[in-house]
Amino acid sequence: MVANESLRENGVDNVEFPLVHYISQEMLTGELQDEEHTFDDQDIVRQLLRDRPSGVPYLLVTDTSTPTMPRYTKKPGKSFIDEFECTVVDHKALLKRYLQYNLDSDLPLSTTQNLYFHQISAHHKAAELNAGSIPELFDYTQIPADSPVWGPLYYLIREDVDNVLEDYSERIREALRSWTERGPTQQVANRMIDMLELVEFEEERLDDYRYRHQENE
């Protein structure tokens, strides 16, 4: 794995193909900013598109089917896929095919295109639990101890407890918005908050509930 920050600092001369590259449209337009930097990866992507060997994959994963580079793509409605020989594949179509052959998820694609939630749904369905909606996936009173849904609670306790405790309801909702798309963020947040309060934001108590409580059910 090579971080985009490293590509910005060191260039792309030593990048090897085949390559899978994750980048957002904001990073291609210079709209992604923080207090010190403007993240603009147009030059990086163009150089990689030029350098890719013939017949060797360069898979660019982005959040739009028509990625643009404003400094180079001047014509309205045009994107760099019109300039370079690129094949565009829709994420939903890929996900649908992946689920068909690899995961027995109960979540409809109309509910979410988040692979993480479909993986959880398949896991819970195999344990004969309700797994047809996102809130059901976060029912901590029912889910098995080996469910991936416990992971975010440990993250919040270990990495973000100060911010969570300051205003944990809003902080968790803020974090969930990037995970749950436009889904039932508040319902999921409430269930996570209830569990964190029950274990008093302590990892050891969460372990006790996760394993011993489940064994006593």
NORPE-V806243 format. One record per residue. N is the residue number from 1. RES is the residue in one letter. PHI is phi in radians with two decimals (* if undefined). NEAR is the number of other ideal C-beta (glycine too) atoms within 12 Angstrom. Layout:
# NORPE-V806243
N;RES;PHI;NEAR + N;RES;PHI;NEAR
This chain:
# NORPE-V806243
1;M;*;11 + 2;V;-2.11;21 + 3;A;-1.25;16 + 4;N;-1.03;26 + 5;E;-1.04;15 + 6;S;-1.17;15 + 7;L;-1.13;27 + 8;R;-1.15;23 + 9;E;-1.39;12 + 10;N;-1.92;14 + 11;G;1.42;16 + 12;V;-2.03;27 + 13;D;-1.07;11 + 14;N;-1.74;13 + 15;V;-1.28;28 + 16;E;-1.82;16 + 17;F;-1.92;20 + 18;P;-1.17;15 + 19;L;-2.40;27 + 20;V;-1.94;17 + 21;H;-2.18;30 + 22;Y;-1.71;19 + 23;I;-2.74;33 + 24;S;-1.69;23 + 25;Q;-1.04;27 + 26;E;-1.06;23 + 27;M;-1.31;33 + 28;L;-1.56;35 + 29;T;-1.91;28 + 30;G;1.47;20 + 31;E;-1.38;17 + 32;L;-1.42;20 + 33;Q;-2.42;13 + 34;D;-2.23;10 + 35;E;-1.14;5 + 36;E;-1.99;6 + 37;H;-2.32;15 + 38;T;-1.99;16 + 39;F;-1.59;25 + 40;D;-2.31;27 + 41;D;-1.89;37 + 42;Q;-1.08;30 + 43;D;-1.13;21 + 44;I;-1.09;32 + 45;V;-1.14;42 + 46;R;-1.08;24 + 47;Q;-1.15;23 + 48;L;-1.14;35 + 49;L;-1.10;31 + 50;R;-1.28;19 + 51;D;-1.45;21 + 52;R;-1.04;25 + 53;P;-1.21;15 + 54;S;-1.11;10 + 55;G;1.44;9 + 56;V;-1.89;14 + 57;P;-1.18;19 + 58;Y;-2.18;29 + 59;L;-1.71;21 + 60;L;-1.79;35 + 61;V;-1.73;22 + 62;T;-2.44;30 + 63;D;-1.81;20 + 64;T;-2.70;21 + 65;S;-1.51;20 + 66;T;-2.27;20 + 67;P;-1.16;34 + 68;T;-2.08;29 + 69;M;-2.16;33 + 70;P;-0.99;20 + 71;R;-1.25;16 + 72;Y;-2.04;24 + 73;T;-1.61;23 + 74;K;-1.62;14 + 75;K;-1.37;13 + 76;P;-1.02;10 + 77;G;1.44;10 + 78;K;-1.76;17 + 79;S;-2.30;28 + 80;F;-1.25;32 + 81;I;-1.23;23 + 82;D;-1.41;19 + 83;E;-1.60;19 + 84;F;-1.83;24 + 85;E;-1.36;14 + 86;C;-2.22;22 + 87;T;-1.85;12 + 88;V;-1.75;21 + 89;V;-2.13;19 + 90;D;-1.26;16 + 91;H;-1.04;19 + 92;K;-1.08;18 + 93;A;-1.14;15 + 94;L;-1.11;20 + 95;L;-1.11;26 + 96;K;-1.01;21 + 97;R;-1.19;15 + 98;Y;-1.09;21 + 99;L;-1.11;26 + 100;Q;-1.06;14 + 101;Y;-1.83;11 + 102;N;-2.21;15 + 103;L;-2.31;26 + 104;D;-1.73;19 + 105;S;-1.56;34 + 106;D;-1.61;29 + 107;L;-1.40;35 + 108;P;-1.29;20 + 109;L;-1.11;26 + 110;S;-1.20;13 + 111;T;-1.42;24 + 112;T;-2.77;32 + 113;Q;-1.90;26 + 114;N;-1.50;27 + 115;L;-1.07;24 + 116;Y;-0.99;27 + 117;F;-1.20;39 + 118;H;-1.19;32 + 119;Q;-1.12;28 + 120;I;-1.13;40 + 121;S;-1.02;37 + 122;A;-1.10;26 + 123;H;-1.10;29 + 124;H;-1.22;34 + 125;K;-1.09;24 + 126;A;-1.11;18 + 127;A;-1.58;23 + 128;E;1.10;12 + 129;L;-1.90;26 + 130;N;-1.13;19 + 131;A;-2.49;34 + 132;G;-1.72;22 + 133;S;-2.50;26 + 134;I;-1.11;36 + 135;P;-1.01;31 + 136;E;-1.08;28 + 137;L;-1.18;44 + 138;F;-1.88;41 + 139;D;-1.47;26 + 140;Y;-1.19;34 + 141;T;-1.42;19 + 142;Q;-2.08;23 + 143;I;-1.22;34 + 144;P;-1.25;27 + 145;A;-1.13;23 + 146;D;-1.64;16 + 147;S;-1.20;31 + 148;P;-1.12;25 + 149;V;-1.18;37 + 150;W;-1.20;31 + 151;G;-0.94;23 + 152;P;-1.03;34 + 153;L;-1.13;40 + 154;Y;-1.13;25 + 155;Y;-1.07;23 + 156;L;-1.11;32 + 157;I;-1.23;31 + 158;R;-1.38;17 + 159;E;-1.83;16 + 160;D;-2.37;23 + 161;V;-1.09;23 + 162;D;-1.10;14 + 163;N;-1.19;19 + 164;V;-1.12;28 + 165;L;-1.18;20 + 166;E;-1.14;14 + 167;D;-2.73;15 + 168;Y;-1.17;28 + 169;S;-1.09;22 + 170;E;-1.20;18 + 171;R;-1.12;23 + 172;I;-1.20;39 + 173;R;-1.06;24 + 174;E;-1.09;21 + 175;A;-1.15;25 + 176;L;-1.20;34 + 177;R;-1.05;18 + 178;S;-1.44;17 + 179;W;-1.74;30 + 180;T;-1.87;32 + 181;E;0.91;21 + 182;R;-1.78;16 + 183;G;-1.38;27 + 184;P;-1.34;24 + 185;T;-1.02;26 + 186;Q;-1.13;22 + 187;Q;-1.11;22 + 188;V;-1.14;35 + 189;A;-1.04;33 + 190;N;-1.06;22 + 191;R;-1.20;29 + 192;M;-1.18;41 + 193;I;-1.09;30 + 194;D;-0.99;21 + 195;M;-1.22;34 + 196;L;-1.10;33 + 197;E;-1.19;24 + 198;L;-1.05;20 + 199;V;-1.68;27 + 200;E;0.97;16 + 201;F;0.98;27 + 202;E;-2.02;21 + 203;E;-1.11;21 + 204;E;-1.12;16 + 205;R;-1.19;21 + 206;L;-1.15;31 + 207;D;-1.00;18 + 208;D;-1.04;18 + 209;Y;-1.18;28 + 210;R;-1.03;30 + 211;Y;-1.72;18 + 212;R;-1.23;15 + 213;H;-1.07;22 + 214;Q;-1.14;20 + 215;E;-1.19;11 + 216;N;-1.49;11 + 217;E;-1.24;15
